[in-house]
Amino acid sequence: AECKEGHCGKVNLQLARDTFKAGDLDEALRLFNLVALYGEGQDSLPHELAETRRRASLEKLAILPPFALTGKCCDSVNPHCKGLESSEIFASDTFSEREIIKVVGEDQCEGTFVEIGGGDGISDSITLYFEKIMGWSGLILEGDTNKFEALKHSGRRANISHAYVAGSKDAVNGVDVRKEMEKHFDMSDDAKTCQLMVVNEIGPAQIEIVKALNTTMTPGSSGMPVPLSSMLAIAVDDANRAQIKTLLETKAYHLMSSEETPVSESHDRLASRLQNAKGRTYDIFLWMPTSEEFQAAGVDMGQTEPPHEHDEKESFGKPEIEYHVSDDADEDEEDS
């Protein structure tokens, strides 16, 4: 009762963590809510207190089951989700989650992610939103022992692996990302292809990690080729940017330019926010293999060619087969 609000916030935040770790979810939620409401109604808050409040909101989100806070935010007509404060549901300081939502769509209620270098599962972790607000499942890999211990007690429901990946600073013991994914997911299920893979590492190790990614397409259960992930989000490191782009182009991943997706806020406002942000930003790469790469994966691209003029009469009425990657396996074929 004697302490200042900012200090009390930190004390109660740590108490909430300890309470959750001890197994008392209800009391932990009460304490997280208490911290998240410090200074409610004030026109402005000291920066330190505002950051403590935001951290409490994100840690509360992490310990709740998916959809518990918001209902289905992957339902674009949910008005409650539209009214939520972004800083309380986006763990990224740059709100990079928004850029990925523009690609996967607001109604993507089922999805799979992999996060390489997930840290404690909360700090600047863009997959927190997709797990808790969008209902996705996933895998988080973290090699640092202290960060992994925090991840274990974060409340995250994704599969977690205490491991560095091949190419990282612990390259000797680094795991193969594809093999690690195969332990947790059915990689042959066309309908459950990994939609998002996040690489948080920066520096020289980032290039080695990307080099080591086994992005070979594999045949799916319905004959469609399955990529390692439909999308890669690579933490921006200006020193590596050009080389990463070249490397990924050889793996059938192509950089999505900012012109390919609508901007949800003015350029001036966006530039101002990014300038003041401390967190990571990401380059987004989409899986777009060429016909030659499809053929190398065993897909008969000849079936996608339109009929020749002299065959038009014979082939009339037969649907042309179009090979593509879809999040819904039922869209791949239509009943005749």
N, C-alpha and C positions, 0 to 999 in steps of 0.2 A: 504493500500500500504506500510505502514511503518512496518507492523508486520513480524515476521519470518514465514517461510512456515508452520511449525508444528502448530503454534498458529493460523494462518489464516485458516488452515484446520479444526481445531476444531470449530472456529467461523462460518465458512461457512457451516459446517456440521449441526450445530444447526440451522442456518438460513434456510437450506434446509428443516429440519424437521418442523420448524414453518411455512414455506411457504406451504408445503404439507398439514399441518393441517388446514391452512386457505383456502385450496381448489384450489391453483394454481399449478396444476400438472406439466405444462410445465416449469415453473420457478424452481420448486423443482428439476426436472430432470436435468436442466442446472447446478444447484448448486451441486447436487450430482456428476455429471460428472466432474465438475471443481475440486472438492476435490479428486476424484478418479484418476485424472491425475497429481496431484502434484508430482513433481520430476520425471516425465516420462523421460525415457532415461538415467537416472543416473545408474551407476553400482551398487551402494548400497545406501540404505536409512536408516536414523535413525529409530530405532525400533518404536518409538512413531508415526512417520509420516507414516510408513508402515502400522501400525495398523489402523490409521485414514483413510487411503486410502481404506483398505480392508473393513472397516465398511461402508464407503460411497458406495462402490460397492454392498454390501449386502443389504443396505437399499434401494438403487435404484432398485435392483432386486425385493424387497418386494412390492414396490408400482406399479410395472408393471404388466399387465395381464399375465397369463400363456402363455408361448412360445414367448412373445414379444421380449425378448432379444436374443433368440437363435434359434427360430424355434423349431421343435420337436426333443428335445434331446432324447426322447424315441424312436426315429428312429435311429437304430444303424449304419446306413449308412450315417448319416448326418456328413460330414467332419468338418463343422463349430464347432459343439459341441466338437469334439475331440481336437480342438485347444484352447479351453477356459482354462484360468488359474483357477485351482481348488480352490484357495483361494477366488476367486470372485464369485463362485457359491455354494460352500460347506460352510454352516454356522458353521459346527462342526470344531473345531480346530484340531481334530484328523482325519478329513475326514472319519468319520464313515459311511457316506452315501454310500461310495464305497462298504462296506461289505454287505449292504442291497441290493444294485443294483445287486451284484453277485447272490443273491438268487432270486429276483423277475424277473431279466432279463432286459436287456437294452431296449427292445421293449415293455415294459409294459406301454402303453400310458394311460390306464384307471386304476385307483386304488383308494382306500379309506384308509385313515389313521386316527388314533386317537392319540393325544399327551397329556399325563397327566403331568401337570406342564410345560406348554409351555412357561412360562416367557413372554418376550416382543414379542415373535414370530420370533425373529431374532437371538439373542445371543445364540449360541450353539444349535440352533433348527434344528435338522436334517430333519424335515418335510418341511422346506422352499424349499429345492431342489425338493422334490417330488411334491409340489404344483406348483411351478413356472417353473421348467425345464421339469418335466415329465407330468404335467397337471392333477395331482390327485386332488380329493376333500377330505375334511376331517373335523375334529372336534378338537379344541384345548381347553383344560380345564386349567384354572389358577385361583387359589383362592386368591393370594396376590393382594390387591387393586391397589397398585402402578404399579405392573407389568401388571395387566389387563388393566389399563388405557393406558399404552404404547402399549400393544397388539392391543387395539382398533384403535390406530392411526398409526399402522405399515404398513398398506396397505395389510395385509394378507386377502385372500378371503375365507379362511376356516370358517366354523361355529365356533363361540367362545362362551364359557360359563364361567361366573364368578363364579367359584365353586371349592372348594376342593373336592377330591373324598373320598369315604369311606375308612377308615384306615389311612388317612393322619393326619397331626398334628391337624387339625380341625375336628376330627372324629365325633363330635356330629352333625355337619351340613354337613358332607360329603355326596356327592351324589353317587348313584349307577351308575357305568360306563355304564352298559348295558342299563339302563333306559334312561340315558342321550343320548346315541347313538340312541335309538328308537325315540327320538324327532326329529332327523335330517335325519335318514336313514331308508330305508325299510329293516329291519333285516331278512325278509323272502325271499329276492331276492337272489337266489343261485349264480347268475352271478355277484353280487355286494357285495360279502362278504368282510368285512374289511381285507385288506391285511396286514396292519402294525399297531400295537399298541406300542407306545413308553412310557415307564415309566421313567421319569427323576429324580424322588425322590430318595435320598439315605438316609442312616441312619436307625434307627429302624422303621421309618414310612414306608420304602420300603417294609419290610416284611408284615406289616399289610395291605398295599394296595394290594399286591399280594394275600394274604389270602382272601381279600374281593371281588376279581374279580369273578363275576358270569360267569363261563366258561361252563355252561351246554349247550350242543348242542341243537339246536332247529330245527324243521322240516322246510325245505325250500319250496318254491312254487312248485318245481318239485319233492318233496319227499326226496331230499338230505338233510342230516343234515348240519346245518350251524354253524360254530364255532363263538365264540366271535371275534376272529381274527385269520388269518392264521399264523401270525408270531408275536412274542413279542420281542421287543428290550428293555432290562432292563439295566439301567445305572449300570456300574460295581461298586460295593462296596465290597471290599475284605472281610470285616467282615461279610457280609450277603451271600456271593456267594454260599456257600455249601447249606445253608438252602433254598435259593431261588430255586436252582436246584431241591432239593427234593420236595419242595412245588409244583412246576410247573409240575413235573413228575406225581403227583397225579391228575393233571388237564389236562393230555394228551399232555403237551408241553415238548419237549425234546431239550436239549442244542445241538446246531450245533457246532461241533468241527471245529477248524481251518483247519483240514485236509479235510473237506468236501467241501471246496470251494477253487478255485485257488487263489494264492497270486499274486497281480498285481505288486508288487515291491519287491526288494530283502529284505531278513530278516533283514540285517544290516541297510538298509535305513529305513525300517519300524520301527525298534526298536529305531533308533535315533530320528525319527519324533515323536513317541509316548512319548519318554522320555522328549522331550522339549515342548510337547503340554500341554496346560492348561485345555482343555475341557474334556468332558466326553468320555469314551469309553463304549461299550455296549456288553453284551452277547445276542446272538440271539437264540431264542427258536422257534422251528417249531411245529405246531399242527400235531400230529401223533397218533390218537386214536387207541386203540387195537380193535379187533373184538368184544370183550365183551362190550367195551364202545359204539361201533356202535349199538350193539343189545339193550343196555340199552336206546339208543336214539330212538329206534323204527325202525331201519333199519334191514331188514331181510337178514342177512349175508348168510343164507342158499342158496340164489340165486347165490352167487358168487362161490359156490363149483363146481368143475368139475363133469360131469356126471359119474356114476358108469359104470363099463364095460358092465354090462348086459343092461344098458339103452342107450348105445352108439348109437345103431342103431336108436332108437326112437328120440334121441335128436340131431342127425346129422343135421347140417344146422342151428340150432338155436343158435344165438349169446349168448355167455356167458355174463352175466351182471356184470360189475365191478364197484363197488362203490368207488368213489374218490372225492376229492375236486378239482374243476377246476375253473379257472378264466373265462372260456368261457362255458356258459351253453350249447351251441350248440354242444360241444364235448362230453357231457354226454350220448347222444343217437345218433345213426346213423339211417338214413332211411333204411329200409330193401329193 
